[in-house]
Amino acid sequence: EEEAFLISLYKFMKERHTPIERIPHLGFKQINLWKIYKAVEKLGAYELVTGRRLWKNVYDELGGSPGSTSAATCTRRHYE
């Protein structure tokens, strides 16, 4: 399931002319794209996470540093 997701994601991003050339980082850790997708899905998908301001929860789920003040914003940008 994870492999199929990643293949589909890379294909989608390439087709819209925004290919993933390198995996983004949060703090000093590379983001697991499957894990961030599942974390957002678990909280109700993008619209709900954004509307309820749950991006910090997603960041925490990914094991981010608790002291980061820009965690929510960075997590959302990387997801988008």
C-alpha positions as CSV (number, residue, x, y, z in Angstrom):
1,E,0.0,0.0,0.0
2,E,2.8,2.4,0.9
3,E,4.7,1.7,-2.3
4,A,1.6,2.1,-4.5
5,F,0.9,5.4,-2.7
6,L,4.5,6.7,-3.4
7,I,4.4,5.7,-7.0
8,S,1.1,7.4,-7.5
9,L,2.3,10.5,-5.7
10,Y,5.5,10.9,-7.7
11,K,3.5,10.3,-10.9
12,F,0.9,12.9,-9.9
13,M,3.5,15.5,-9.0
14,K,5.4,15.0,-12.2
15,E,2.2,15.3,-14.3
16,R,1.4,18.7,-12.8
17,H,5.0,19.8,-13.5
18,T,6.0,20.0,-9.8
19,P,8.1,16.8,-9.5
20,I,9.4,15.7,-6.1
21,E,13.2,16.1,-6.6
22,R,14.1,15.6,-3.0
23,I,12.2,14.6,0.1
24,P,11.5,17.7,2.4
25,H,12.8,17.9,5.9
26,L,11.2,19.0,9.1
27,G,13.8,20.1,11.5
28,F,16.7,17.8,10.7
29,K,14.6,14.7,9.9
30,Q,13.5,13.7,6.4
31,I,9.7,13.5,6.2
32,N,8.2,10.1,5.6
33,L,5.6,11.0,2.9
34,W,3.5,7.9,3.6
35,K,3.5,8.7,7.3
36,I,2.5,12.4,6.9
37,Y,-0.3,11.3,4.5
38,K,-1.7,8.7,6.9
39,A,-1.4,11.2,9.8
40,V,-3.5,13.8,7.9
41,E,-6.0,11.1,6.8
42,K,-6.4,9.9,10.4
43,L,-7.3,13.4,11.5
44,G,-9.9,13.8,8.8
45,A,-8.0,14.8,5.7
46,Y,-6.6,18.2,4.5
47,E,-9.7,20.4,4.8
48,L,-10.5,19.3,8.4
49,V,-6.9,19.5,9.5
50,T,-6.6,23.0,8.1
51,G,-10.0,24.1,9.3
52,R,-9.4,22.8,12.8
53,R,-5.8,24.0,12.9
54,L,-4.4,20.5,13.6
55,W,-1.1,20.8,11.7
56,K,0.8,20.9,15.0
57,N,-0.8,17.5,15.8
58,V,0.4,16.1,12.5
59,Y,3.9,17.5,13.3
60,D,3.8,15.8,16.7
61,E,2.7,12.5,15.1
62,L,5.8,12.7,12.9
63,G,8.0,12.9,16.0
64,G,8.9,16.6,15.6
65,S,10.7,18.7,18.2
66,P,8.3,20.0,20.8
67,G,9.9,23.4,21.0
68,S,9.5,24.4,17.4
69,T,7.4,27.5,17.0
70,S,6.9,27.2,13.2
71,A,6.0,23.5,13.3
72,A,2.4,23.8,12.1
73,T,3.2,26.1,9.3
74,C,6.1,24.1,8.0
75,T,4.2,20.8,8.2
76,R,1.3,22.3,6.2
77,R,3.6,23.7,3.5
78,H,5.5,20.4,3.1
79,Y,2.2,18.5,2.9
80,E,0.9,20.9,0.3
